[in-house]
């Protein structure tokens, strides 16, 4: 329990998806023009992470890794294909469920829902999870030892991503009124802003829980 | 059927290198571009891997484009790319183990690299195999040269080396020169890329 909580806090601040490992950058830059849509995308990403990471955790632990259903056969070389298939499938499923039960949320998310399938943050979280399973939970703060840890990691990464995109959107809304040099406008200044935000987040790296 | 090296095909190959660069203009595939550029060597390997995967997946999708049902094309594209990425990742593990450890999850993340999906959707689905090959190689190289520039600057200023060969002589350090540790941090990758875009846009008038 304690370990899961520390994992949760660390994945929001220290191992932040955007500022520490640059995952999900494409949609992060493309959608962060206003706070409202970026909040919608952030919620959708968090939700999909919360479903896909635990599912991929079970897959990795009980099917792909040696010692699972198939005995000692090591199937981890199939992980890329399986993970992406699971992600694409679950995104499709989530889309249908949301459309059926909450049309208002479906309309608010719009095109972002299907696009999440190719968001690197989702795939990245599953791949990091795969690496972290092998770590020892007693010595490493990053290890994922069980289902609870997988949930905590997914939720933390999602909230970290959400926070980062809403913060950038807020800055960009203000920046619309500033006088930026012509060639730097748009993309260039956004990159430099994210760089400065990442520097600010570096001060969390000493955080220990 | 146009000639193999006609004007149009040259344009398909050369545009992504400069005026239609996937990173600088279309803003695709940023994630890996930033994360692997702390040193020059992984940046080169990553650029080459993406170029190879891009070329092959473009050709494969373009060959089977008439048989793909429209509704499930995304999943088919993802599976083709994922299979190619698995092959490349195993080749890297076999022949360049050190670099593949440095690249860690970012090799796997080539699957979700938006450049690949973008080119498959926008080009390979509507064009023949030869044009798609040129487009794939062009976009891959357009991606690779940005990685090499950013990786080179970061390694030179951050560790004083290029491809692990020391370039800044010891006498400089004795005279008080210091490596800029900031350059090896992820944050500087963003700022450097911002500067590359700045320079590029001030030369290319929109």
Interface residues (C-beta under 8 A of the other chain):
Chain A: X19 X20 X21 X22 X23 X24 X25 X26 X29 X30 X77 X78 X79 X80 X81 X84 X85 X88 X114 X117 X118 X119 X120 X122 X123 X124 X127 X128 X131 X181 X182 X183 X184 X187 X188 X189 X190 X191 X192 X194 X195 X196 X198 X199 X202
Chain B: X27 X28 X29 X30 X31 X32 X34 X35 X74 X75 X78 X79 X82 X83 X85 X86 X89 X90 X104 X105 X108 X109 X111 X112 X113 X114 X117 X185 X186 X187 X188 X189 X190 X191 X193 X194 X195 X197 X198 X199 X201 X202
